[in-house]
Amino acid sequence: MRMIRWIAIVTTMASLAACTSQVNINIQSKGQAPNFELENIAGGTTAAAELKGKVSVVDIWATWCEPCLKEIPRFNRLHHDYRNQDVQVIGITAVSPREDIAPTVKEFGMKYMVLVGDDAVVEGFGGVIGWPTTFVLTKNWQIYKKYIGARVDKEERIREDIETLLMK
């Protein structure tokens, strides 16, 4: 009986690590965000160099991650509310079947830029230990904040971060 309980605990912990919905971690992180050139779902490629100069909200998400999908309306709001300011919202997919990405973008009405990520870009951001993982970057492409998981107050916190960075 103890062995069955132990297996259940280990299985639950593994699944939570794969897709996190309410992790209350807000890590202040310093460092340069990675350089990359990734496929843009809207067409062509987008390089990190093209994104510098604006406060950036970079969400690393997966098509199979339920909390990631639930956050899309929040990122759509941020994209809409800050569209006339030096702010951009970028979604970078990771570990998702390529054929699922464009249909997911369409189905969930993602209004912001979506790039097809790879292991190198995920590692460049420091890796992902919980889904989704969102970074707020300065105009100089420095990591200002890192949010792991789908927090209830995440949108509010990101708005505060954006306002702080816009004043600098």
N, C-alpha and C positions, 0 to 999 in steps of 0.2 A: 504494500500500500504506500509506503514511504517513497519507493522508487517511482511509482506512478505519479505521485504528487511532485516529486523532483523533476521528472520529465515535463510535466505540465508547466511548472514554473520556468524552466529553461526555454521551452517553446514559446511561452508568452513573452518573455524578455527578448527573445530573438525577433519576434514579430514587431514588438514595440520599437526596437532599434531600427527596423526597416522602414517604418512609416509612423511618425510621431504626430499626435494631434494636440497635446497640451503640455509640452515640455516648457517649464518655466526657467529657461536659461537665456540670459542676455549677456553675451560675452563681449566686452570691450576688446577690440583687436586692433593692433596697429600693423601696418605693413602695406606693401604695394599689391594691388590687385593684379592678376596675371594679364599678360599680353596674349592675344589670340586672334585668330581669324576663323569665324564659324559660319556655317550655312545659316542664312536668314530664311525663315519660313515664307516671308513675303517675296523672296527671290534674291538671288545673288548671295554674296557673303558680306559679313560685317566684321571689321577689325576693331579691337579694343581701342586703338588709336583714334578711331572715328568717334568714340563715345566719350573721350576725355573732354573736360571743359564744362560739364554739367554735373550736378549732384545726381548720382545714379542709385536706383534701388534695383538690385540684382537678385532675383529669386531663382534658386536652383530647385527644380521640381521634377516630378516624374509623372507620366501619363497614368500610371496604375495606382498612384498615391491619393487616397480619398481626401485627406486633409489638404494636400496641395491643390486639388480641384476646388475645394470649398473656399480657398483663399482668392481665387481668380476674381470674384466681384470686388474684393478689397483693392486689388492691384488695378483693376479697371477704374475704380473711383480715384485712386491716387493719380493714375495716368490722366484722367479727365481734369481733375482739380488743379493740377500743376502744369497743364499742357502749354500755357503761355509764359512759363518761367523756365529758369535754367535747371530743369529736373527731367529725368527720363526714367521710365520703368522698363526693365528688361527681364524676360523670363529665359532661363537657360535650361533646357531639358537634359536629363542625365538618365542613364541606364533605362531607357525607354525604347521599345521597338520603333524603328524609323517609320514604319508604315502607320503607326498610331498617332504620331505627333500632329500632322496637319489636320486630320479629322477631329482630334481633341481640341485643337485651337479653334476650329470652326464651331464645334458643338457647344463649347463653353463661352464663345463670343469674346475671346481674348483680343482686346483693343491695342495692347502694347506690343512692343517688339518681342518676338520669340526666336531664339537661336537654338540650333541643335548642338548640344554640348558633347564633350568627349571626356575621357578620363584625365587627360592632361589639364584641361581647364578646371575641372573639379579639384584636382590636386593643387593647382595653382592658387585656388581660393582657400586651400588648407584642408580639403577633404570634406566629406559630409558624414556626420554621425547620426543624423536624424532628418526626416523629411517633413516638410520642406526646410531648406536653410536659406535665409535671406540676408543679404549684405547691403548696408548703406555705405556708399562710397563718396568721398569728397570729389570736388571738381578736378583735383590732381590725381584721381584714381587711387587714392589711399583708402584702405578699409577703415571706416569710422566705427561701425557697429556690425555685429553678427547676431542674428536671431535664429535659434534652432527650434523647429516645431511650429505649429499653428497656435499662436497665443490669442486669447480673446482680445487683449489690448494691443496687439501687434501694430495694427493700422495707426492707432493713436500715437504709439511710441515712434513709429517711422515718421509720422507727420512732425513730431517734435524734433526729431533728428534733422529732417529736411529744413525746417525753419531755422534751426541753429546753424546749419551749414550754409544756408543762403545769406545769412548775416555776416559770414566771414569773408 
